[in-house]
Amino acid sequence: NEGAGRFSEQTVRAGVGDRGYGMGAAVGDYDNDGWADLYVTNFGPNVLFHNRGEGRFADVTATADVGCPGWGTSAAFADVDLDGDLDLFVGNYLDYPTESPLVCWIGNSEERLYCDPRKFDGQVDRLYINEGRVGDWAFADRTAAFGLVSVAGKELGVVFGDYDQDGDPDLYLANDLVPNMLYRNDGTRFVNRGLASGTSLNGEGVAEAGMGVDMADADGDGDLDLFVTNFQWESNTLYSNLGGGFFADATVASGITRASMAFLGFGTGFFDCDSDGDLDLFVANGHVYDNVEKVDRAAAYAQRNQLLENIGEGIFVDSSDRGPGLALVQVSRGAAFGDIDSDGDLDIAVNNSNERPALLRNDADGGEWLGLRLRGAASNRDAIGARIALTTGGRTLVREVRRNASYLSSNDPRVLFGLGNAEVAERVEIRWPSGAVQVVEALPGRQYVAIEEDTSR
């Protein structure tokens, strides 16, 4: 980012020109040196790039032992064991036979298509625990030890978040036509609570074609809800957190069913597009069959993306008429969120299939705002997993620090709060991953504030 809305190509200079069949990316400072490192998933071995500083990276995949051959999709960094450094989860998709690939057809037509994922076996995901500096920084495969090998899913979307508010990061996986998984972190291992919690299937008891995912407080009640994008004619799905480890399918009640049914969603994220304090939704859309119009006149390969505006209490309306950036008709996949111009609202980078990406700059004339950049001390340096509760005007807004979510994407780690008409955040309470609680009062809006973890208490 060169500033003034301009970017320059630095791939070769940075040393990140991996020539694998790339899928997704996860970003995190796994060695706590202040520089963001990069993990790239591939159809084939993945790659870990260590940030040496000044925009230069080195391939440390072999020494870190995180190559993970397979069909890597979404990945995420999180401090799973709460020891102060970031661990790495890698989602895998299918066992695809490259030497003798299957050929599938649409019905009795002569139109070829990608074969249904149910025709293939899923691949086991991988959890790599950060072992710290032993010579070079190394990770250990602890997938089995943490209880993550019982089911081979078909992962496309991955997100960590503390849905039960017990202080450690839980894990949600969006799967393609097999039940989604909600893994509760009990401190020593993960337990799949997907079916028991109501988040594996939709409200009709059907496993959908999950693509992208995010976790945030959609209805403003202080706990984290789940949103999953799905295939066309399925609708996307919003799971409302009821507390006590249970969720309800709130898709119809929220207005999302009608808004999303005709689209095939991929990348997604909760964000406050107009700084009113409510979390809105963006969904990147595009079909997977380039010949779909020949067999379904109501479908389209290229589709417009969507802005679903939260009008209060988790009710959403399609507000995709807000500017020419939302009128683009493309075959979109990943969506990453970040304030590229640091003006207090989140912009969106959208990756498109077989064409240039789109950068959607947010120029909304919204309300007041406050941005926070946390730095851990006893916690991981990025403060990934920290819970922030901001109170102003009798209202409390809850957010978590997170980089990795959506679909194959990674986001700005800074946390933005829309304050509406309030010019000052009266109280900001931070629960750090270390368990420490820190309170800051009377923070003026319209600025980014850096807060370092206080370890003196």
C-alpha positions, 0 to 999 in steps of 0.5 A: 500500500503506497497510500492515496489508494495506490498499490505496487506489485512486490511479489518478487522483491518480497520473495513470496512468488510460490508457484503452487496451485494456490487456494487461500492465505492466512496471516499471523505473527507466529514468532511474536517479532512484530512482523506478520507472517504468511501461510499459503494453502495449495492444491498440493503442499502448502507454504509458510513464509516467515517475514524477515522485516522490511517486506522480505519473506523466507520460505521456512516450510521445511523447518517449520514442518507445516507443508501439509500435502493435500488439497488445502483450503482455508487456514487460520492462526489462533492461540489454541493452547493459550501459551502466548503464541499462535498455532495454525489450523489448516482445512483440507477439502477432497481426495481428488484423483488427478491421474484419472479424474472423474467426468460428470454431466448435467442430467442427461445433457451433454454439458460437463460440470464439476463432479458433486463433492459427495463422489469423493472422500474428504481429507483430514484437517491439520492442527499445528501447535507452535512449539516456540524457538527450538533452533528455528521456530517449529510446529508439531502436528497435534491433530490427533492429540486435540481430537480433530481426526474423527471425521474427515470433512470437506472444509472450505471455510474456517473461523476461530471464536469464543462462542461460549465465552470461556476464554479459549478459541473454539473452531467452526468449519464450513463443509461442502455437502457434509455437516458443518462442525463446531469444535468446542475448546475445553482447554486440552482438546476439541469436542465436536458440538456441531449436531448438539449445538444446532450448527451442523445442519440448517433448520430443516435438518439438511447439510448444505454446501458451506463455502465461507464463514464468519462469527460475530455478534449479529444481534447485539446481545453480547455473544457470537453468532455464525454465518455461512454462505452456501450454494444457489437455491439453498440460501445462506445460513445465520445461526443465532447464539442462544447461550448455553452452547445452543444455536437456532437457525435464524435465517428466515427471521433475519430476512437472509433467506429471501435475499440470498436464495438466488445467489451462490455465496463464497467470501463473507464477513460481518462489518459495520458499513455505516458506523451505526454500531450494527454489524452488516454483512457482505457476501461475494457471489459467483457460480461454479459452473460456467455453463449453468445458464444452459440448464437453469435459465434462472441461474447465472455464472457471473453474479453481483455481490451483496451488502446486507444491511443490519437494520437492528436486532439482527434483521437484514435487508439487501442494500446492494444499490449503494454505489457502483462497486456493488453493481459489478457482475463478476464470478467472485470468490474470496473477500478480505476486509481492511481499512486501506485508507485508514479513514475509519471504515472497512474496505473490501478486496474481492478475488474473482475467478479468471479476472482481475480482483476488485477493490471496493472502497467504502465511502459511506457518510456514516457515524462516528467511529473508533479503531483499536490496534491491540498488542499483546505482551503475555498474550500473542503479540497480535492479540488474536482472540482478545474480546473487546466490549465497548460501552457508550450511550447505554449500549455495549458493542462486542468484538473479537480480534481476528484475522482469518475468516471468510473464504480462503482470506485474511483480514485487517487485525485492527478492530473498528467500532461504529459509534453512531452519534457518540463522539467518545467511547465511555468505556472499553474493556479488553479480555486478553487471551492471557485472561487479563482484563484491562479497562480504558475509559473516555476514548475520543472517536475518529482515531485509531488507538494502540493499546498494549497489554498491561502485565503489571497487575 
